[in-house]
Amino acid sequence: MTQHKQSGREQEEGQSRIPRFSSREEEAQWFDTHDLGDYQDEFKPVRATFARNLSEGITIRLDVTTLDKLRSEAHKKGIGPTTLARMWILERLAEGT
């Protein structure tokens, strides 16, 4: 990847000082080694909208041993215990049993 600092004139013509990347890894490496504050003038605000939470919650009581096992399994997968429990419930319902 070749980098160069562009003059104000190049920036005015719409060219970015942030290079194009051939992979996400290359992009991640670049952003890890550069201060985004130096490029703040190139960013534009965006409007974001978020859907309302369309789900409802339930409470499930588990004994300490079962909850510890759930937490341990969730930790192994890198997710929270609530997410894992929801995944298991949805899988079981999809099986139809």
C-alpha positions in Angstrom: 0.0 0.0 0.0 1.4 3.4 -1.0 0.5 6.4 1.1 1.0 10.0 0.4 -0.3 13.2 1.9 -2.5 15.1 -0.4 -2.5 18.8 -0.7 -5.5 20.9 0.1 -6.3 21.2 -3.6 -6.5 17.4 -4.0 -8.8 17.2 -1.0 -11.1 19.9 -2.5 -11.5 17.8 -5.7 -13.0 15.0 -3.5 -10.1 12.7 -3.2 -9.6 11.2 0.2 -6.3 11.0 2.1 -7.6 7.6 3.5 -6.4 5.0 1.0 -8.5 2.3 -0.6 -7.8 -1.2 0.9 -7.6 -4.6 -0.8 -8.7 -6.5 2.4 -10.4 -5.9 5.7 -7.1 -7.0 7.4 -5.2 -4.2 5.5 -7.9 -1.7 6.4 -7.8 -2.7 10.1 -4.0 -2.4 10.2 -4.2 1.0 8.7 -6.8 2.3 11.1 -4.9 0.7 14.0 -1.8 2.8 13.1 -3.4 6.1 12.3 -5.1 8.8 14.4 -8.6 9.3 13.0 -8.5 12.9 14.4 -6.1 13.7 11.6 -8.8 12.8 9.1 -11.8 14.2 10.9 -12.4 16.7 8.1 -13.1 13.8 5.7 -16.0 12.3 7.7 -19.6 13.3 7.2 -22.3 13.0 9.8 -25.0 10.4 9.0 -28.5 10.0 10.3 -29.1 6.6 11.9 -32.5 5.2 12.8 -33.0 2.2 15.1 -36.0 -0.2 15.1 -37.9 -0.4 18.4 -37.3 -3.5 20.4 -40.0 -5.8 19.0 -39.4 -8.7 21.4 -40.7 -9.4 24.9 -38.8 -10.7 27.8 -39.4 -13.6 30.1 -37.8 -14.6 33.4 -36.5 -18.1 33.9 -35.3 -19.3 37.2 -32.3 -21.7 37.3 -30.5 -23.3 40.2 -26.9 -22.1 40.8 -25.3 -25.2 39.2 -27.3 -25.0 36.0 -26.7 -21.2 35.7 -23.0 -21.8 36.2 -23.0 -24.4 33.5 -24.9 -22.0 31.2 -22.5 -19.2 31.9 -19.5 -21.5 31.3 -20.8 -22.7 27.9 -21.7 -19.2 26.9 -18.2 -18.0 27.8 -16.6 -20.8 25.7 -18.6 -19.5 22.7 -17.8 -15.8 23.4 -21.5 -14.9 24.0 -23.6 -14.0 27.0 -25.7 -16.6 28.8 -29.0 -15.0 27.8 -28.0 -15.1 24.1 -27.0 -18.8 24.4 -30.2 -19.7 26.2 -32.2 -17.9 23.5 -30.3 -19.7 20.7 -31.0 -23.1 22.4 -34.7 -22.3 22.8 -35.0 -21.2 19.2 -33.1 -24.3 17.9 -35.4 -26.6 19.9 -38.5 -24.9 18.7 -37.3 -25.1 15.1 -36.9 -28.9 15.6 -40.6 -29.1 16.4 -40.0 -31.2 19.5 
